[in-house]
Amino acid sequence: MSDLPVSSVPLGDVVPAAQDEFVDVPTQPETRGIELIGDAERHGRARDLFAVWAAPSVSILNFTVGASMIVLGLQLWQAILVIVLGSLPWILTGIIAVSGPAAGTSGSVVMRAMYGIIGNKIVVAFMGWLVSAVYLALNWLAAAFLGGDMLAKLGWDAPAVAPIVVAVVVAAVTVTVAVYGHALILRVYSWIAIVLVAIFLLVTGFILPRVDWAYAPAEPLHGVPLWSAATIGFAILASAPLSFINSPDMARYLPRSTKPSHIAASTAIGGFLPSVFFTTVGALMATAVSGDALSAGVEGVILGMMPVWLAPLFAIGVIINTVALNGMTTYTSSMALQAIGVPLRRIPAAIVVGVIGTALTIYLVMSTTFLDAVNLMLQFLIVVAAPVMAIFAADVRCAADATTAWSCSTSGAEAGSGTPAAGAFPEFSPSCWARWEAPCACRRRCGPAPSRRRWDTSTCRCRSA
């Protein structure tokens, strides 16, 4: 992929005075939301993104989704092939991440350049809220069921109450991570990734001896039923990377000079490798048990394959992964909430997102099994996420090919003019971004110079001059 050029609209050395309040350190809550990040505030390396995406990708959801490939009726080799192909959309997650450093703000704001003011409001509300709430609930649900099982083994047998208590406690820790934000995530996720890989590899060591390597479904699928099962499996797998339209948010602090290819590779590989490996382990695990056992709960199957002493460690790993994935999801969805116009700072917005996700988790705990919830929700999500991700990735690619670039500022300068308007940054106002006032909209050049197309700040679209 060719390097995406840095912004052609210099922001100058003038930084809004109000930005002095924003800090990005792991020991303090991050108050910055969708506000512009100036060049002087940029820091970090592209390779830091590998752990940011690897830690959330080492998940019990991988085991669950892998097992569902066998439940669908696929042969083992077919399941593994679908797992690899269904994980390739991580490439798109990496591609759109490059827009974060180029624009210096959240992907929820960058998308104004694609959908316009009103259109982006609808897309971000749907994707930023629906997808975030679903994934928060799915991961908290996994921790809730597993935590409930562990509490039952310890003597508190309350199948209705225990999972809810676990979900609420884990949600509270998750929201705390989201409140502290970007710097804390970068600081601790590398260690979290190492710990999770170690725990899940240990669990894998007890799963593999039970695998039926000669497994074949009772009635092998052929023709339309086979393609139907493979398509459903692909949809379930692809829904995860396709839902991560928040990847620009985690990269937006990087310096503008960071190579886009490095940003894309670190993001994509960080998510792809652990997802493929542990989802394959889930498929292998499913060959050793009956479909009824899987339907009763994947978490119970996993616990039954490991020694008693490992179960608490695995439960801790699941909870840590849940906090890692949902902490990042809550963090980025709080900026989506700001971008659609809700008059909240990022920290209160993160709390609101956490409350909504917790409520959905409690509902799912009382109404469904984990496997059913995962399959139904992920199949639905791809219908929503795939078109949005495709448009975002195509826009990033076209921007690179046409030597266009994004730039976000609070000035009224015409995109592509080369200099900020006189009196740029007279007064920085986060509410301006939230209300989508034209001067605050994310802008980009409309084709290579000389071009007769100009950026229309009233509609956020390229129009003929």
N, C-alpha and C positions, 0 to 999 in steps of 0.2 A: 504494500500500500504506500503510495507516495505521501511525503510529509505534508501535513496540512499547514499552510502558511499562517504566520501570526497575524494578529489583527492589523488591518491597514488604516485603522482610525486610532492614532495614538491617544492615550489617555492623558499624556503629559505628566508633569511632576506634581501637579496639584491633586492632593488627596482630600476628600471632604473631612472637615474637622470632626464630624460625628463618628467617623470610622475609628478614631482613636480608642473608642470604648471596646472595640472588638479585639479579642485575643484568641489564639489557637494554641493552648497549652493543655497537657493532659490533667493538670491538677485543678483546673477551673472550668466551670460550665461555659460552653461556647454560646455566646449570645448572637453571633452572626447567623443569619438565615440566608435569604436570597440576595442580600446586599452584595454589591460588587467588591471583588477582591483586587486591590491595586497591585501593581508589579512589585512594590517594595514589600508586600506581605506574602509573596509567594515563597514556597519552600517545599522540600521533599524530593524524592526520586521515584521514577516510574516503577522500579522494582519493588517499592514498598506496597504497591497494589496487589502483588501476588498473594501475600498473606491475608490481605483484607478480603479477598474473594475465596481463598482456600479455606479459611476458618469456618465460614458459614456453609461451605459445601461438603464438609465432613459431617454428615447428618444421618439420623435414623430414617429420615425420609428416603434416603438412597436405598436402604434395605427394603423399605416398604414398596417403593416404586419398582425396584428390581424384582421383588416377589410377584408383583402384579403382572409382570410380563409372562410369568409361568402360568398364573391364574387365567390369563387371557387365552391360553392354549398353545402358546408358541413352544417350539422345540428349543433346547438350550442354545444351540448355535444361532438360531433365529433371534432369540431374545438378546444375546450379546451384540449381534449386528444392529438391532434396533436401538440398543442402548448407546452404541457409538454414534450412529447417525443422528439420534435424537438429541445428543449432547453437542453436536456441531454448531448450533445457534449461539453457543458461547462466543463464537467469532464476532457475531453482531453486537453482543454486549461489549466486547472490546473495542469495536469500531466506534460506537457512539460515545465511548468514554473520552475520546480525544476532544470532543467539543467542550468539555469542562474547563481545561486550561486555556483553550482558545477564547472562551467567552468570559471566564472568571466568575461564573455564577452557576446556579443550579440548572440541571437539565430541564426542569419544569419551566424555567424562564426561556431557555434556548429554544424550546419547541414553539414559542410564539412566532418564530420566523417561518415555521412550517404550516401552522394552522390558522394564523391570524389571532386577533385578540379574543374574539368570542369562541371561535373553534377550539383554541387551546384551553380555554376555561373548561369546556366540556370534556376534552380528552384528559386533561390532568385530573379533573375531579373524578372521572371514571377510573383511570389507571392508577393515579396516585392514591386514591382512597380505596377503591374496590380491591385492587391487587394487594395493597399493603394490608388491609384488614384480613383478607383471606390467608395470606402467608403468616401473618402474626398468629391467627387462630390455629392454622395447621401445626405450626411448630410448638405453640403453647399446648395444643392438644396432645402432641406426642409426649411432651414432658409431663403433662397432667396424668395421662394413663400410666406411663411408666412409673412416675412418682407414687401414684396411688397403689400400684402393685407392690412397690417396695415398702410402703407404709403398712400394707396388709401383711407382708411377711414379717414385719417388725412388731405386729400385734394390733395395729389400728385398722381393723377391717370395716371400713366405711366406704363402700364403693360409690356412693353418691356424693359424699362430702369431701373425701380425701383428694380426689383429682381436682376439685374446684379450689381447695386450699393451696395445692401445689401450683396451679395455674396463676392464682392471684399473687403468690410470693414471687414466682419467676417473672411475672409481668412487671412487678415493682422494680426488680433488679434491672430488667431490660430497659425500662424507661429511664432509669438513672444513667445507664450507659449512653442513651440517646441525648440526655440533657448535657452531659459532659462533651459529647460530640466527637468531631473529626480527630483531634489530636490524641484523645484517649484511645480511639479505635485503632489508629496507626501504631500507637505505642504497645498495646497489649495483644493485638490480634496475631502477631507473629508467634508469640508464646502460646496463645490459645491454639493456633494451628498445629504446633508441634505436639502439644498435649493430646489434642483430639486424634491426630493421626496415630499416636502411640496406643491410645486406648482402643481405637477401632481396629487397628492391626492385631492387637491382642485378642479381641473378640473374633476377628476373622480366623485366627489360628485355631479356635475351637469349633468354628463352623465348617471349615474345609474338610476335616476328616469325616464328616457326616454326608458330604455331597454325593449324590448319585450321578456319577459321571456318564452313565449310560442311560440317563433319564430320557423317556419319550412319553408324550401325552397318550392317554388311552385311545384317543381318536385323533390322529394327526390332522391338522387343518390343511386344506388345499383350496386353490381357486379363490373365489370371492370371500369366504370366511377367513382365509389366511390373510388376504390383503386388508380385510376389515380389522382383524386383530392387530396387525402390524401398524396400521394407521392410527388406531386408538393408542397403542403403546408409544408411537412416535409423538403423538399429541401430548400425552402425559409427560414425557421426558422433556420435550422442547418447551413446555410451558414455563419451566423454571428459568432458564436463561433468557427467554423472550420477555419475561416479566420484569427483568432488571433494567428498566429504562432509567434507573437511578444511578447507573455507573458514572455519568459525568459529575455527579455530586461528590463522589469520593475522590475524583481526580482534579477537582477545580482549583485546589491550592497549589498545584504544581506550576513551576515557572513556565512562561510561554515558550521558552527555548527547548523544553522537553520534547524529544522526538515522538511524534504521534505513533509510529510503529512500535516503540517501546511501551507506550501506554496501552495500546491495544493488545499487545502480546502478553504483558503482565496480567492484565485483567482477564483475558480469555483463558490462558493456560491455568491461572490460579483457580478458576471455576471448573474447567474441563477435566483436569486430571483426577482430582478426588471424586468428582461426580461419577465419572465412568468406572473407576476402580470399585468403589463401594456399592454402586448400583449393580454392577456385575456380581459382586459378592451376595447381594440380596437375591438375585436370580438363582445363583448356585444354592443358596440356603433353601429356597422354595422347593428344590428337587428332593429334599430329604423329608418333607412333611406332606400331609394331606391338604387338600384344598379347604376342608372344614377347619383344620387347625389354623390356617392362614386367615380365614374369614373371622375366626374367633379373636384374632389379634396378633399382628406381627410381633409386637413387643413381647407377648407371652412366649412365642416360638423362640425368639432370640434368647430370652432368659432361661428357657428350658435347655438350651444347647451349651450353656456355659456353667462353670462351677459356681457354687454359692458365693465364694469369696469375691468373684469378679462382678457379680451383679450390682453391688453398690457403686463400684468404680464406673461401670457402664452407665448407670443412672446419672451419676455426676457428669459424665461426658455428654450425655444427651442434654442435660440442663445447661451445661456450658455452651454447647453448640446452639441451643435455642436462644440463649442470651446474645450470642455473637450475631446470629442471623437476624433476629428480631430487633436487636439494638441498632443495627445498621438500617434496617427497614423503617423503624420508627423515626430514626434520625432524618432520613431522606424524605419520608412522607410528611414530616412536619414542614419542610420547605415547599412541598406540593400544596399543602394547605394554605401557606402564605401566597403562593403563586396564583391560586384561584380567587384571591381577593378577600379571604377571611382576615379581619383586622386583629391578628394575634402575632406576637413575637414568637420566635422559633421554640423557645422552651415551653411556654403554655401550649403551643400547637402540638408538641411532642406528647405532652400529657393527655391531651384530648384524643390523639390517635391511639395511645395506649389504652385508654378507657374503652374506646369502641372495640378494639381488638380483644380485650378481656371479656367484654360482654358476649361477643360472638363465640369465643372459646367456651364459655360456660354453657351457652346454648348447645354447642356441638357435643360437649361432654354428656349432656343429658339426653341427646336425641339420636346418636349414631355411633357406629364403630369407626375406628381410626382408618382402616383400609377403605371403607366406603367413602368417608369424607375426603380422603386424598384423591381417589380416582375421580369422583364427581367434580370436585372443585378444580382440579388441574385440567381436566378436559374442557371445562367451561372457560378457564383462564386463557387458553391458547386462542380461542375465538376472539377474545378482546385484545390480547397482547401482541399477537403476531403482526397484524396490520400496522400497529403503532411502531413496533420495533423496525419493521421493514421500511417505513417512511423515514424514520429517524436515521437509520443506517444509510439509506440511499441519499439522503440530504447531506450527510457528512461526506460521503464519497463524491458527490457532485461538487461539493464545496472545494474539495481537494483538486479535482480534475479541472475545475474552471478558475483556479487560483482565486477563489472567493474566501471570505473569512467572516467569522462572527465578531461583533464587538458590542459590548454593553457599556453604556455610560449614562449619566444623568444629564448630559448636555443635549442641546437640540441640534447638534451637528448633523449634516446630511451624511448618511453612510457613504463611504468611499471618497469623502471630500479631502481626506488626508490630514486635517487638523481639526481640533475641537472648536466649537463655536466660541465666540468671544464671551467671556464671563462664564466659562464652563464650570460646573459644580458650584453654582452660587449657594446652594443649600441642599444638603443631601437629605432625602426623606425616604425611609423604607416604605412608608405608606404609598409613595408614588409608584413603586414597583408593584405593590399589592393591588393597586387600583388600575394597573396597566395603562397609566397615562402615556401618551405617545412618545415623549422624549425619553422615557425610561424603558421602552420596549427593546428587546434584544434585536440588533440589526445586523445585516451582513451586506457585503457587496453583491451586486446583481450581475455577475459575469465579469470576464477579464476586460481590462481597459484596452482600448476605449470602448465603453458600453453606453448605449442610449437608454438602458434600463436603470431606474433609480429605486431606492427603497422608500416605500410610502409608509411613514410612521403612523399614519392614521388607521391603516389597515394591516400593517405588518406584512406586506407582500411586495415583491418586485413588480414594478409597473413601467411601461414605456414612458420616457421623458416627454 
